[in-house]
Amino acid sequence: MRLKYLSCCLLSLSMVGCSQHVIKSNSNASSLANTSLEQQAVTGVNAMYEYPSYDYRGNMGFQFDTSKGKVASTQSASNSTQNLNPAIQKQLDQYLKQQKLSLSKQEKQALYEAIVTEQNPYAYGKGSDSSSARVAAGLMNFINDLKISYDGSVHYRDKMASLNLVAKYQKPTLLVEAKLPMVVDFQNYKFYANYFAFMPYLVNKDSQASYAYLDFSKYKQEFDRVNVPKLVDYLKQMNALPYVLADTKQLQRVHVSASEKQQGIRNKIRYQGDLGSLILQMNTFEQINKPYFNQQVLGLVETDAVSEDASTAAEEAAKAAEAAVAASSSSVSTQASLSSERVATLINNRLDELLYPEQDAADTAENTEDVAEAQGDAVEEAAAEDVATGAVATASSSQLLSEQACDALLGSKKHLAIGDVTYCQDMYGIKLLQPVQDNTKSTASASTLEKNLLAMQEIQHIFEPYVSEKLTDVQAFKALWIKHQPEIQAALAESGQAMPVTIDVALDDQGRAVDLAYQLQFADETIGNFGIHVDMQVSNYGHATPIDKKALRDAKSVEEVTKGSMLENVVTGFTKSLGMSESAVDGQQTDRLSFDQQLSDLAEKTFANTGSYIKTYQSVFVLMLSANRPEVVKHYSNSELNEIAEVYAYRFNDRLEEPKGKALTRLNALKDKHKLLEPDQFDELGYRAARIVQDASEGAKEYQAWNKRIQQYKTPQAVFADYYIELFKDDYELNAEQTTTLKSAAAVLGQAFADDRKNKLSEQSIAKLSKDHDGFMDYDLYEKAYVAVVTHLK
């Protein structure tokens, strides 16, 4: 039901390629008749993991009806709320001046407009008659008439799967049909797609019938860490969850019609439940098994929540930097790949001449294996300690407010601590800083979705003691779920109306699912009613339709497919072209940047001017609060906001060392003052701000490091050699002798790189190559170094 679990299923294809994971069921009709409906449904839906391959096809449909929502009756609402609150604007003017952030009048106006947009991102749902509202209405009407179908096959042994997505839109005078064939190949780490029908401007005329591929082999290590049997078992547990937790009223046998019997259907089971409850069950199951899933299944190194967030942010920052590089020069990666092939061919041929006549070739190869196997265990020692140390670490849970205590603070005239404000809102839905007339729990006026989210947070708190590094299987989870039914029902009492979901599981005479149908009906007081229908037919268990491998062999890189097309020069940045802002559409000369983009630009400027992570974080976090929590900004002074931001900065970046001595005493005092001691007292905006600031700071540090390298080594070949050595040492542990050999090998590659860039690559380029260099020539690292050096030498 959830995207992340569908993603996990896709991930499993990369590893579930061996026959030991394919155990074909031999159960017959008589044995199935003696099992419960629950077990029959579980066995049926999990049959897709028990065969080496299968075909699938299905349809998807949406139905929106906004006539019953508040939107329909408030379309004429005025747009007077589209200006930034004067009090907030005055405070921000003072804050920007205080922080010495120099912005032009135009830049400041753009920033304030972005804050207003961030404060009201769902204008349509709030009754605005804005252009966004009109676009949303048109989009809903379009989706109502859009018919989506799909088909494909899964081949576990080949580590491949295909998906053909077809979208059809038909009106009396208009017929549009587009097909998007896709294949994912985890054997060769490539994703193939023919996207001509959806993006013809990205494909040249000679490639309209060809697949374009993306190579994701750089993530091979991440895939290799996954424990396949445990992943398959975990996914089976997730599939079984709704049926195992269902009561007798939720599962029933459905009559099989004559036409269905002709299709091979012998049994049909219907599950009827509530989508909110179903998602809640899955979330809670995931919550208590998160350490197990991360460590035992995905093979991730254990970290605390802060370290995990910070490392994720650093990875995303690196990816963003790579994306920016790619956007500025779409052909560098292709040049690197071609250069790598030329250099590898030249060097390998020469090494063959040097090595094979010699008797000590085996020793050299053995040394190479030693280097490759000598991976450091330093990652296992990288688990960071909690940010709160000393007196803060001994803070007891009694400092967290009860729901009654939060209620008592409503309408209080006292100066509230930010930790209490965040905790009361996140845990109980009580907004302490609302105006007096609105001082009621948010559940009183929240939409159905908001109420369910609040209930989910409360129930997750109940199950926190059961979080474990050992798997809590679905049967053990059922026992816990039954045990805590009184608390669960109490939390769900105010979760709003139900969101009915129906799942029909049709089984063949061997008990395998051959037809799955999902029906969801949802009513929201703001948006209105909408329904979703998805069905999937599964066939040819163990004998799926072969994937056309010749078409895959004939596939072209994205660069080749795009060459000569309308958008050749911006292909790697096509995401931005799809997300064109309204100002660009209106013909304005400059694009209107999103709020996050403006914060990123501001963070880069601030870090460049101050060199301070804390000061940069303060600026970004306070502006982010202005957009998302304006009542907080009005409640605190600018100096208090900076104090709060400082505590957040340390909390959400475990790489940031805490100060010592008096500075540490001051930091701990700030934590006490603002009651920022426990994880639940922090707003998730802290992570969002950390991601932006880390991106800016890492980019600045990388720029400085490259400038220093270029100034020190002067020539392109020397710069290349130095960076190649750095990359190689990151991947392999070397002794002193190996380090010396690596330096001379890197010098050979550096000269080859420089000559190849001048189209003068020859045997003279590798004249200093020796047999000792065998094992130090990593052409994946060569490509990385090529891209980096070419980019920074511009």
Secondary structure as UniProt FT lines:
FT   HELIX           3..12
FT   TURN            13..17
FT   HELIX           19..21
FT   HELIX           29..33
FT   HELIX           37..45
FT   HELIX           46..49
FT   STRAND          53..65
FT   HELIX           66..68
FT   HELIX           70..73
FT   TURN            75..76
FT   HELIX           80..82
FT   HELIX           86..98
FT   TURN            99..100
FT   HELIX           105..119
FT   TURN            121..123
FT   HELIX           124..126
FT   HELIX           131..144
FT   STRAND          146..155
FT   TURN            156..159
FT   STRAND          160..171
FT   TURN            172..173
FT   STRAND          174..185
FT   TURN            186..189
FT   STRAND          190..193
FT   TURN            196..198
FT   HELIX           200..202
FT   HELIX           205..207
FT   TURN            208..209
FT   STRAND          212..215
FT   HELIX           217..219
FT   HELIX           220..224
FT   HELIX           228..245
FT   TURN            248..250
FT   STRAND          251..253
FT   HELIX           258..262
FT   TURN            263..264
FT   STRAND          267..274
FT   HELIX           275..292
FT   HELIX           293..297
FT   HELIX           305..328
FT   TURN            330..331
FT   HELIX           332..355
FT   TURN            356..357
FT   TURN            359..360
FT   HELIX           361..373
FT   HELIX           378..381
FT   TURN            390..391
FT   HELIX           392..394
FT   HELIX           397..399
FT   HELIX           403..409
FT   TURN            410..411
FT   HELIX           418..428
FT   TURN            432..433
FT   HELIX           436..438
FT   HELIX           442..444
FT   HELIX           448..462
FT   HELIX           464..466
FT   HELIX           474..483
FT   HELIX           485..492
FT   TURN            493..494
FT   STRAND          500..507
FT   TURN            509..510
FT   STRAND          513..524
FT   TURN            525..527
FT   STRAND          528..539
FT   TURN            541..542
FT   HELIX           549..553
FT   STRAND          556..557
FT   HELIX           558..562
FT   TURN            563..564
FT   TURN            566..567
FT   HELIX           568..573
FT   HELIX           574..578
FT   HELIX           582..585
FT   TURN            586..587
FT   HELIX           595..610
FT   HELIX           613..628
FT   HELIX           630..635
FT   HELIX           638..651
FT   TURN            654..655
FT   HELIX           662..673
FT   TURN            674..675
FT   HELIX           679..681
FT   HELIX           685..713
FT   HELIX           716..731
FT   HELIX           736..757
FT   TURN            758..759
FT   HELIX           763..766
FT   TURN            767..768
FT   HELIX           771..773
FT   TURN            774..775
FT   HELIX           779..792
//
